[in-house]
Amino acid sequence: MDFTDQIKPFLWHIHDDGSASVTLYMSENYKKTLFQTRKKDGFKGSGDDWEALAKAFVARVLPDLRQNIEYDSEYLMFCAYSTDILALKRFIMEFKEACENDALIADIFSQVVPNAPISQEDIQAVLNRIMNGNADGK
């Protein structure tokens, strides 16, 4: 099986500057039921929630990659990136594998501390960027 097929619904991107990123759009509804288990804590399965889960995963399972992976998530999209392509590849392969292990990912998710609620202004800003064809905020 091809690498990009193995990590679906995450998407792999190589950039002109030699870096790489991996994204997940919230329209995929991937692992929606996981986030619903903590709806009372404010989790909605947003890009920010996925980022919090990814950071908890790295801290617990891949602490040696903490300095290699950066994040730039938004409400409607999870994004992790790195100039160390091999580190990012290792991260997404192991993170996707963990996501497919319901007991493991639920245990990691149970340790995630909720972020502050998203404001209406933040939501509107994201929607405006999407409507203007500038979903990545650049």
C-alpha positions as CSV (number, residue, x, y, z in Angstrom):
1,M,0.0,0.0,0.0
2,D,1.2,3.5,-0.9
3,F,2.3,5.8,1.9
4,T,-0.4,8.4,1.0
5,D,-3.1,5.7,1.1
6,Q,-1.8,4.4,4.5
7,I,-2.3,7.8,6.1
8,K,-5.7,8.7,4.6
9,P,-7.8,10.7,5.5
10,F,-4.7,12.8,6.3
11,L,-3.1,14.4,3.3
12,W,0.6,14.7,2.7
13,H,2.2,17.7,1.0
14,I,5.8,18.4,-0.1
15,H,6.6,22.1,-0.4
16,D,9.0,24.0,-2.7
17,D,11.1,25.1,0.3
18,G,11.9,21.4,1.1
19,S,9.5,21.2,4.1
20,A,6.5,18.9,4.3
21,S,3.1,19.1,5.9
22,V,0.2,16.8,6.8
23,T,-3.3,18.1,7.0
24,L,-6.8,16.8,7.9
25,Y,-9.9,18.7,7.0
26,M,-12.7,18.6,9.4
27,S,-15.2,17.8,6.6
28,E,-13.7,14.3,6.7
29,N,-15.4,13.7,10.1
30,Y,-12.6,11.3,10.9
31,K,-12.9,9.9,14.5
32,K,-15.9,12.1,15.1
33,T,-17.2,9.7,17.8
34,L,-13.9,10.1,19.7
35,F,-14.4,13.8,20.1
36,Q,-18.1,13.4,21.0
37,T,-17.0,11.4,24.0
38,R,-15.7,14.7,25.5
39,K,-18.3,17.1,24.1
40,K,-19.1,18.3,27.6
41,D,-15.5,19.4,27.9
42,G,-15.9,21.6,24.8
43,F,-14.3,19.3,22.2
44,K,-15.9,19.5,18.8
45,G,-13.3,17.7,16.6
46,S,-11.9,21.0,15.3
47,G,-8.4,21.4,13.9
48,D,-7.4,22.8,17.2
49,D,-8.7,19.7,19.0
50,W,-6.8,17.5,16.6
51,E,-3.7,19.5,17.3
52,A,-4.1,19.1,21.0
53,L,-4.5,15.3,20.5
54,A,-1.4,15.2,18.2
55,K,0.7,17.1,20.7
56,A,-0.4,14.7,23.5
57,F,0.4,11.7,21.2
58,V,3.9,13.1,20.5
59,A,4.6,13.8,24.1
60,R,3.6,10.3,25.1
61,V,4.7,8.1,22.2
62,L,7.3,10.1,20.2
63,P,8.9,12.6,22.7
64,D,12.1,12.6,20.6
65,L,10.1,14.3,17.8
66,R,8.8,17.2,19.9
67,Q,11.3,19.6,18.6
68,N,10.9,18.5,15.0
69,I,7.1,18.9,14.5
70,E,5.3,22.2,14.3
71,Y,1.6,23.0,14.0
72,D,-0.5,25.5,12.3
73,S,-4.1,24.3,12.7
74,E,-7.3,26.3,12.3
75,Y,-10.8,25.5,13.3
76,L,-11.6,23.6,10.1
77,M,-8.2,22.1,9.5
78,F,-5.5,20.2,11.4
79,C,-1.9,20.9,10.1
80,A,1.4,19.6,11.2
81,Y,4.6,20.5,9.4
82,S,8.4,20.1,9.5
83,T,11.6,20.7,7.6
84,D,12.6,17.2,8.8
85,I,10.5,15.2,6.3
86,L,11.5,11.8,7.8
87,A,10.4,12.9,11.3
88,L,7.1,14.1,10.0
89,K,6.6,10.9,8.1
90,R,7.3,8.9,11.2
91,F,4.9,11.1,13.2
92,I,2.0,10.7,10.7
93,M,2.5,7.0,10.2
94,E,2.5,6.3,14.0
95,F,-0.3,8.8,14.7
96,K,-2.5,7.3,12.1
97,E,-1.8,3.8,13.5
98,A,-2.7,5.1,17.0
99,C,-5.9,6.6,15.7
100,E,-6.9,3.2,14.4
101,N,-6.4,1.7,17.8
102,D,-9.6,2.9,19.6
103,A,-8.4,2.1,23.1
104,L,-5.0,3.7,22.7
105,I,-6.3,6.9,21.1
106,A,-9.1,7.2,23.7
107,D,-6.6,6.8,26.5
108,I,-4.3,9.5,25.0
109,F,-7.3,11.8,24.4
110,S,-8.5,11.4,28.0
111,Q,-5.3,13.3,29.0
112,V,-5.9,16.2,26.6
113,V,-6.8,19.5,28.4
114,P,-9.5,21.5,26.5
115,N,-8.5,24.8,24.9
116,A,-10.4,27.9,25.5
117,P,-13.6,28.1,23.5
118,I,-13.4,29.4,19.9
119,S,-14.9,32.9,19.7
120,Q,-17.5,33.9,17.1
121,E,-14.9,36.4,15.8
122,D,-12.4,33.5,15.2
123,I,-15.0,31.4,13.4
124,Q,-16.1,34.4,11.3
125,A,-12.5,35.1,10.3
126,V,-12.0,31.6,9.1
127,L,-15.2,31.6,7.2
128,N,-14.3,34.9,5.6
129,R,-10.9,33.5,4.4
130,I,-12.7,30.5,3.0
131,M,-15.2,32.6,1.2
132,N,-12.4,34.8,-0.2
133,G,-10.5,31.7,-1.5
134,N,-7.8,32.1,1.1
135,A,-8.5,29.1,3.4
136,D,-4.8,28.7,4.4
137,G,-4.7,32.2,5.8
138,K,-1.8,33.4,3.6
